[in-house]
Amino acid sequence: MRLGNECESENVEDRRGQGGTSGGRIKGGKLGLGGIVLLLVVSYFTGVNPATLLGMVPDTGSQITQQESAPKPPENDEMATFISKVLADTEDTWQVIFRSSGQVYQEPKLVLFTGSTPTACGTGDAAMGPFYCPGDQKVYIDLAFYQDLKDRFHAPGEFAEAYVIAHEVGHHVQHLLGISGKVQAAQREANNTAQANALSVRLELQADCFAGVWGNHADKMRHIIEPGEIEQALTAASAIGDDRLQKQSRGYATPESFTHGTSEQRVRWFKRGIETGDPKLCNTFQARNL
């Protein structure tokens, strides 16, 4: 990606080394490699609050307040600098899009952590993968996830890494627009888990589409995408489809339990966003076929 001359975001908090527990621990028990893989599948790639899935108790407000003074990443940290530039680019893009419709974009914070960290949604654990917490409007990521993206999901590349951030920022956009709140209310009224999961799939696919919208606008305005890099994001989107993840973890897939969509669906909606650049065309909730 061509980010050399791009500005860095002022909204990055670096909590690494601030006393979080080692990755893969929950309720005092240590997770092995298999447990981490399972959590990545059933926690990160579900539409349910990861803290709820992991059975964690929400942290107190004092714990969250203690972390609010987290420092900025060091200047010589190349990966943190990359993340900061990607976040800044999403800020520039969504500010323009919101302004064009007479709205004001409120920038989210992005928190770098190692192992675990308190959030307004409960304790965030590295085994969850990157996630967005609407309670404090922050994106959380343990950068070790990017090694998993390369090694476990076979989706390397800078634009694949940027796609992960853009997807989580897409959830922030949904929060600002009131979409995620409506979905959560509808899920509470759903007759069964399958109906609630189906709503989650539409929410996640829209976040994929919003990630594509960012890529479209960012490249048109700042020419940041190099040849072949869009395919990196498509590979990542395909690698984390519910059907592929479930087949990898247990040998078969159960569509009624999908919460993020199939590989084909995730690719299709990201492509719609990056090809059109129009967030209005990301309305998965009115789509007859996903």
C-alpha positions in Angstrom: 0.0 0.0 0.0 1.2 3.5 -0.7 1.0 5.0 2.7 4.4 6.6 3.0 3.2 10.2 2.9 0.0 9.6 4.8 -0.6 11.2 8.2 -1.1 9.0 11.3 -4.2 9.0 13.4 -4.3 10.7 16.8 -6.8 8.1 18.0 -4.5 5.1 18.6 -3.9 3.9 22.2 -1.0 1.6 23.0 -1.8 -0.6 25.9 0.8 -3.2 25.1 2.9 -4.0 28.1 0.5 -2.6 30.6 -0.1 -5.7 32.6 -2.5 -7.6 30.4 -2.5 -11.4 30.8 -0.8 -13.6 28.3 -2.8 -14.5 25.3 -5.0 -17.6 25.4 -6.1 -17.4 29.1 -9.6 -17.4 30.4 -11.0 -17.7 33.9 -7.6 -18.8 35.2 -7.4 -21.7 32.7 -4.8 -21.9 30.0 -5.8 -22.5 26.4 -3.8 -24.7 24.2 -3.3 -24.2 20.4 -6.5 -26.1 19.7 -8.5 -24.0 22.2 -7.2 -20.8 20.6 -8.2 -22.0 17.1 -11.7 -22.9 18.4 -12.1 -19.5 20.0 -11.0 -17.8 16.8 -13.7 -19.7 15.0 -16.6 -19.4 17.5 -15.7 -16.1 19.2 -14.1 -13.8 16.7 -16.3 -14.9 13.8 -19.6 -14.7 15.6 -21.9 -11.7 15.9 -22.3 -12.1 19.6 -20.3 -10.0 22.1 -17.0 -12.0 22.4 -16.9 -11.4 26.1 -20.3 -13.0 26.4 -19.2 -16.1 24.4 -16.1 -16.5 26.5 -18.2 -16.2 29.7 -16.2 -13.2 31.0 -17.4 -10.8 33.6 -17.5 -7.1 32.4 -14.8 -5.0 33.8 -15.6 -2.2 36.2 -15.6 1.5 35.1 -12.4 2.1 37.2 -10.5 -0.5 35.2 -11.5 1.2 31.9 -10.7 4.6 33.2 -7.3 3.4 34.3 -6.5 2.6 30.6 -7.8 5.8 29.1 -4.3 7.5 29.5 -2.6 4.9 27.3 0.3 6.3 25.5 0.8 6.6 21.7 2.8 3.9 20.0 6.6 4.5 19.6 7.6 6.2 16.4 9.9 3.3 15.4 7.1 0.7 15.6 6.5 0.0 11.9 3.3 -2.1 12.3 1.8 0.3 14.7 2.6 3.1 12.3 0.9 1.2 9.5 -2.2 0.7 11.6 -2.3 4.3 12.6 -2.1 5.4 8.9 -4.8 3.0 7.9 -7.0 4.3 10.7 -6.3 7.9 9.7 -7.3 7.0 6.1 -10.6 5.6 7.3 -11.2 8.8 9.3 -10.6 11.0 6.2 -12.9 8.8 4.1 -15.8 8.5 6.4 -15.7 12.2 7.3 -16.2 13.0 3.7 -19.0 10.5 3.3 -20.9 11.6 6.4 -20.4 15.3 5.5 -22.0 14.6 2.1 -25.2 13.5 3.8 -25.2 16.3 6.4 -23.9 14.2 9.2 -20.8 14.4 11.5 -18.5 11.5 11.7 -17.3 10.8 15.2 -13.9 9.1 15.0 -13.4 5.8 17.0 -10.3 5.0 19.0 -8.1 2.0 18.2 -6.5 0.2 21.0 -3.4 -2.0 20.6 -3.1 -4.6 23.3 -1.3 -7.8 24.1 -3.0 -10.7 25.7 -6.1 -9.1 27.3 -7.4 -5.7 28.2 -10.5 -4.2 29.9 -13.2 -2.8 27.6 -16.7 -1.4 28.1 -17.9 -4.7 26.6 -16.0 -6.9 29.1 -12.5 -8.2 29.1 -11.0 -8.3 25.6 -8.8 -11.3 24.9 -6.3 -11.9 22.1 -8.0 -15.2 21.2 -11.1 -13.2 20.1 -9.3 -11.6 17.2 -9.9 -7.9 16.4 -13.3 -6.6 17.6 -15.3 -3.4 18.0 -16.9 -2.4 21.3 -19.9 0.0 20.8 -19.9 0.7 24.6 -16.7 2.8 24.3 -16.6 3.2 20.5 -13.2 1.5 20.3 -11.6 -1.0 17.9 -9.3 -3.5 19.7 -6.6 -5.5 18.2 -3.7 -7.7 19.3 -1.2 -7.4 16.4 -0.4 -11.1 16.8 -3.6 -11.7 14.9 -1.8 -10.6 11.7 0.6 -13.5 12.1 -2.5 -15.8 12.3 -3.9 -14.1 9.2 -0.7 -15.1 7.3 0.0 -18.5 8.7 -3.4 -19.9 9.7 -5.7 -18.2 7.2 -3.2 -17.9 4.4 -4.1 -14.3 3.7 -1.0 -12.2 3.8 -0.5 -8.7 2.6 -0.9 -5.1 3.7 -4.3 -4.6 2.2 -5.6 -7.8 3.8 -4.4 -6.3 7.1 -6.0 -3.0 6.3 -9.3 -4.8 5.4 -9.4 -6.1 9.0 -9.3 -2.6 10.4 -11.7 -1.3 7.8 -14.2 -4.0 8.7 -14.1 -3.1 12.4 -14.5 0.6 11.5 -17.5 -0.5 9.5 -19.1 -1.7 12.7 -18.4 1.8 14.2 -20.2 3.3 11.2 -23.1 1.0 11.8 -23.1 2.1 15.5 -23.2 5.8 14.5 -26.0 5.2 12.1 -28.1 3.3 14.6 -28.0 0.1 12.5 -26.3 -2.1 15.0 -28.7 -1.0 17.8 -31.7 -1.9 15.7 -30.2 -5.3 14.9 -29.5 -6.1 18.5 -33.1 -5.2 19.4 -34.4 -7.4 16.6 -32.2 -10.2 17.8 -33.6 -10.0 21.3 -37.1 -10.4 19.8 -36.1 -13.3 17.5 -38.0 -16.5 17.9 -34.9 -18.7 17.8 -31.1 -18.6 17.5 -31.2 -19.2 13.8 -33.1 -16.0 13.2 -30.8 -14.0 15.4 -27.8 -15.5 13.6 -29.3 -14.5 10.2 -29.5 -10.9 11.4 -25.9 -11.1 12.5 -24.9 -12.3 9.0 -26.5 -9.3 7.4 -24.8 -7.0 9.9 -21.3 -8.5 9.2 -21.7 -8.5 5.5 -22.7 -4.8 5.6 -19.5 -4.2 7.5 -17.6 -6.0 4.8 -19.3 -3.8 2.2 -18.4 -0.6 4.2 -14.8 -1.8 4.3 -14.9 -1.9 0.5 -16.5 1.5 0.4 -13.5 2.8 2.3 -11.1 1.2 -0.1 -12.9 2.7 -3.1 -12.8 6.3 -1.8 -9.3 6.0 -0.3 -7.9 4.9 -3.6 -9.7 7.4 -5.7 -8.7 10.3 -3.4 -5.2 9.2 -2.4 -4.2 6.3 -4.7 -3.1 4.1 -1.9 -3.8 0.6 -3.4 -1.1 -1.0 -5.5 -1.8 -3.5 -8.3 -2.9 -6.9 -7.0 -3.7 -5.7 -3.5 -7.4 -5.8 -3.8 -7.0 -9.6 -4.3 -5.3 -9.7 -0.8 -8.5 -8.4 0.8 -10.7 -10.8 -1.2 -8.5 -13.7 -0.1 -8.9 -12.6 3.5 -12.6 -12.2 3.2 -12.9 -15.7 1.7 -10.6 -17.2 4.3 -12.9 -16.1 7.2 -16.2 -17.2 5.8 -18.3 -19.2 8.3 -18.5 -22.2 6.0 -14.7 -22.5 5.5 -14.0 -21.9 9.2 -16.5 -24.5 10.3 -15.2 -27.1 7.8 -11.6 -26.4 9.0 -12.5 -26.8 12.6 -14.9 -29.8 12.6 -15.1 -31.1 9.0 -18.6 -29.8 8.2 -20.7 -26.6 8.2 -24.1 -25.9 9.7 -25.6 -22.9 7.8 -28.1 -22.1 10.6 -25.2 -21.3 12.9 -23.5 -18.9 10.5 -23.1 -15.4 12.0 -20.7 -13.7 9.4 -21.7 -15.3 6.1 -20.1 -17.7 3.7 -16.8 -17.0 2.0 -18.6 -16.3 -1.2 -21.0 -13.8 0.5 -18.2 -12.0 2.2 -16.2 -11.6 -1.0 -19.4 -10.5 -2.9 -20.2 -7.7 -0.4 -16.7 -6.4 -0.1 -16.5 -6.3 -3.9 -19.8 -4.4 -4.1 -18.4 -1.8 -1.7 -15.0 -1.4 -3.4 -16.4 -1.4 -6.9 -19.2 1.1 -6.3 -18.0 3.2 -3.3 -21.7 3.8 -2.4 -22.7 2.9 1.2 -26.3 3.0 0.1 -25.7 -0.1 -1.9 -24.5 -1.9 1.2 -28.0 -2.4 2.6 -27.8 -6.1 3.2 -31.0 -5.9 5.2 -33.1 -5.3 2.1 -31.2 -7.7 -0.1 -33.3 -10.7 -1.2 -30.2 -12.7 -1.9 -27.0 -12.3 0.1 
